[in-house]
Amino acid sequence: MTAKHCKLRLVWNYFIIFLFGGLYYCFLEALWRGYTHWTMAVTGGACFLGLFVISVKGRRLPLLWQCLAGSVLITTIEFCAGCIVNLLLGWNVWDYSTLRFHLMGQICLAFSVVWFFLCIPGIGLCRLLHVLLFDAPEHLHIGKMDQVC
């Protein structure tokens, strides 16, 4: 395979991971709240792609540290998305202002803890997708996510 085809395959694999994460998050949110919003697919996709990178690049870290990094990443993405879709655009997709320890109603400590624990199955899914999409046993790809050809 040429270098161009390898890059296209890499982009395609990351797109699949992003899409899977977006759909998975929307499914979870629909189960939890009874509805979702299309912006949650974009936010969930970005979070899952970030968690994927954490799970691969940080594979040798204890699961606790991977979950902590995932929770911080997800909370940061949620805050940025909330500032755009809720505060700037006024779409009111979510509002944590009634919960304790919130920041501008966009993030709160309680959901950061939820993200921490949801990172456990999330990292497991990331590892499975890594094996399925990158065509080799997981231990051959550690630190080499761009070598898919």
ABEGO torsion letter per residue (X at the ends): XBAAAAAAAAAAAAAAAAAAAAAAAAAAAAAAAGBBBAAAAAAAAAAAAAAAAAAAAAAABBAAAAAAAAAAAAAAAAAAAAAAAAAAAGAGABBAAABBGBBGGABBAAAAAAAAAAAAAAAAAAAAAAAAAAGBBAAAABGAAABAX
